[in-house]
Structure formats: C-alpha cells, structure tokens
Amino acid sequence: EKEFKTDYSISRFKADLGGTVAVFNRHSDKTDSTVVLFNKSGVKKSEFKFAGSINDVAMISGHIYCISDNIVYVLDKTGKVLKSAECSFGGEKIFVIGTYDVAVMNDNTIEKIHLK
C-alpha cells in the first residue's frame, strides 16, 4: 500500500536511493516519535517508536542516522541502536560522511563525529 495515515504530524522527511525515512510526532509532545521507512516504490517497509525528539534524520544504505538532543544514533530498520556518540547540544543538521562517521551542524559549528 502506497498510502500511510497517522494521527501524528510529520516533522522530518529524507530520501536516498534505497528509500525514504519519515519522522512523525505529536505537536504537544515532540519526544513521542514514530519513524517510518518506505522503499523506493513508496511502500512501507517498517515502523517503530523512538523515545526522544529527533532534530534531524538521514538514511543511507538502510541505516537511519539521527540527532536526538546531544546524542547521534545509527539505528537499524527496527529501531535498534547500532552505534551512538555524544555531540554538542543544539545539533540541527546531520550529514553522513562515512559508514559510522557524521558531521553535525549547529548554529555556528560543524562537528565531525565517529560513532562507536
């Protein structure tokens, strides 16, 4: 099915060659997030809850990279944490620069982080 409905509002949406990741949450509680993965045809592959606000998200080769508060995560398609690392508080954008390497941008800095 190529249609997805939820009571939550979309807050993040990113696509790569393998598909799309979307983050939904409630306006009244940004820490109540649902992450949904779609294949490149737009069909839902998986869906999971994430306990925390998601500042930004990216998907590369089936891995989900996200910033939540001052932690960067790499998640699998079920939401299992594969790797994580601390980052400066206020990270707004995430850029994947290697399998377990990211650049996190905030207001005035770009921080390179290796996830362990």
Steps between C-alpha positions, in 0.01 A plus 500: 500500500640838400297707743595550864268658755571602857360733764847649544649788299801457275810672636785361286515339155815386315560277199795313353533256211375210715187668633363760738492558874227709660468611862158574648421642845233680695512880509440484875781248562799501263656210696222261391639415156417237241755421230374346176714359219370474145663317209580684177152410368336674798388183678547492881787269600502554875376722780625547855469732799790720607497637854646845448483805280671465162673820387605360161510165322674338205487156342791340318517134394216399729649662810319787669718780641338748736574773752302496823595773749878454535527141371552378143363152427529243225190279503398194303160465333343379826628793706779303670795723588807380309737783596479831683714792612461831678490825307470865595153597617296675234595287201266598215624312193666164452713404201626144458863507387591134560341177621535605865614860451273804494527876496259681731427866440359744753472879496870575472701174481535181303613205707642176352396201710596133485225277637610214728 
